[in-house]
Amino acid sequence: MTESVSVSSGIASRYASALFELSLEENDIETVSKDISALRYALAVAGDLRALIKSPIVSRDEMAAAMEAIATRIGLSLLMRKTLAVMASKRRLFVLPIMLEQLETKINDHQGVVTAEIISAKELNDHELASLKESLHQASGKKVRFEVKIDESLIGGISARLGSRLVDASIKTKLTNLKNALSEGHQ
């Protein structure tokens, strides 16, 4: 299993690197960033698309035609459409989710941007988001982009992941830590 993940990652890396280099040459990084978001959204909501990119029985021509139709419908750039066509012709669309992730990482590194995953017990207002963005910018020295998720089980507070660092200031975690400390005191 690990070997197939490694092979998939290697294949995805080659496509991500090529697409990144081409987008730099064409000075079209922002368009490719929008393409990444559109494709990720399409993959998240369309089970048929996820099945298509993994299907071993759909012919290369049918896969290329389907991907062209999808790419046109969601408004992908010519550069992304050509990349998807090559991936379809080589039966490499199964690595698309990994390739998008790696491509986004390359673009973020190039732009000096880091993505922070924020999990909050409630929706954060603009002032809270701005304050959090400034704090994370100070900690990382980079521009910060957010992925905010709501998890009411946190009870209150937030959990923030920036790269490999995790700051968990949720009430749920504080209560768990208190419970563990109290139970250790009784042993």
N, C-alpha and C positions, 0 to 999 in steps of 0.2 A: 504494500500500500504506500509506504513512504517513497519508494522508488518511482511510482507513477505520479505522485505529487511533485517530486523533484523534476521529472521529465516535463510535466505540464508547466511547472514554474519556469523551466528553461525555455520552453517554446514561447510562453507568454512574454518572457523577458525580451526575447529577440524582436517580437512584434512591437512591444511597448517602446523599445529603444529606437527602432526604425521609425515608428510614427512620431516619436518625440523629436528626433533629429529632423525629420521632414517638416514638422510644424515649426521648428526653429528657423529652418531655411526659408520657409514661406512666411515667417513672421505672423503666425496664425495660432499661437498658443491659446488665446482666449476662446477661439472658436472650437478648438479641440476640447478644451475644458467643458464647454457647454455640451459638446457631443457626449462626453463621458457621463455627465449628469443625465442626459436624455436616455442614453443606453442603459444606465443603471436603473433608472425609473422603469423603463420598458421591461427589463429583466425581472424587476421586483413585482410588477403587476400582471405580467403576461405569462402564464404557465405554459402556453403553447410555444412561446419564444424560447423559454428555458428548455422545453422538450425538443424543439427543433435543433438547437445548437449541440445537443448531445446525441441526436439520433444517428445510429449507424446505418439505417435503411433508406434515408432520404438521399437521393443522388446529389452529386456535386452541383449539377446544373440547377436542380430544383432548389437546393439550399441557397445557391447564389441568387437565383431569381427572387426567392422569398426574402432574403436579407436586403436586396436592392429595394423591394417594395416597402419593407419596414423602414429602411433608412430614409427613403424618400418621404414616406408618410410622417415620420417624426422630425424631418428637416435636418438631417445630418449633412455635414460638409462633404464636399467632393473627396477630400483627403481621407476622411473616415470611411466613406462609401467604398473607395478603392481598396482600403485596407481590409474591410469586411469581405469584399469580393475575392481578394487573394486568399484570405483565411478560409473562405468557403471552398475555393477551388483546391486547396490543399488539405481539406477536411480538418481544419484547426480551430473551428469556431467553438469547440468545447472548452478552450482556454480563455474565451472572451471575458468572463468575470475576473479572472486573475490578471489578464492583460490590462483591463481597465483600472484595476487597483494599482498595478505597477506603474502605469502611465500617469495616473494622478499623483503618485508619489514623486515621480521624476519632475513633473510640472511644479508641484509644490516646492520641492527642493530648489529648483531653478528660480522660482519667484520669492524664495525666503518665507514660505508660508508653512505653518504647522496646523494640523487639524486636531481640535480638542473634542472629545466625546463628553458631553455633559448629560448627566441623568439627574433630573429634578423631580421632586415630589409634586410640584405644581408648575404651571407655565410661568416663565420668568418675564418680567416687564423689560422695557427698553433700558431703563436705568440700571437694573440688575445685570443685564447682559453686557452693557457697556463697561460696568465696573469689573465684571468677571473677565471680559476681554482684555482690559488694561492690566489686570493682575497677571493673567497668563502671558501677556506680551512681555511684561517685566521679568517674569520667571524664565521665559524661553529666549527672549531677544529676537523673536520673529513675529511676523504678522500671524494672527490667529484666526482660523476659520472654525465655526462651530457646527457640530451635529448634536442637536438637542433632542433628548427623548424624555418623555414623562413616565414616571413609575411611582404611582401613588403608594406603593408598599413601603417606600422610603419614609413615610409619615411626614417628614419635613427635611429641609436642608438639601444638599446636592452632593453628587459624586462627579468628579472631573478626572478624565484620563487624558494626559498630554504625552504622547509617545509612550514610553514605558513607565512613566510616573503616574501614580493614582493618588488622588486626594479624595478621601471619603469623609465628608462632613455631614452625613445623613443621620437623622435621629435613630433610624433603624439600626445602624452600625453602632452608634453610641449605646443604645439599649442592650444590644448583643454583647458588647464589650463589658458593660456593667454587670450583666447577668453572669458572664464568665468569671469576672473578678469576684463576685459574691459567692459563686459556687466553689471556686478555688479556696476561698477563706473558710469554708465549712468542711474541708477534707482533712 
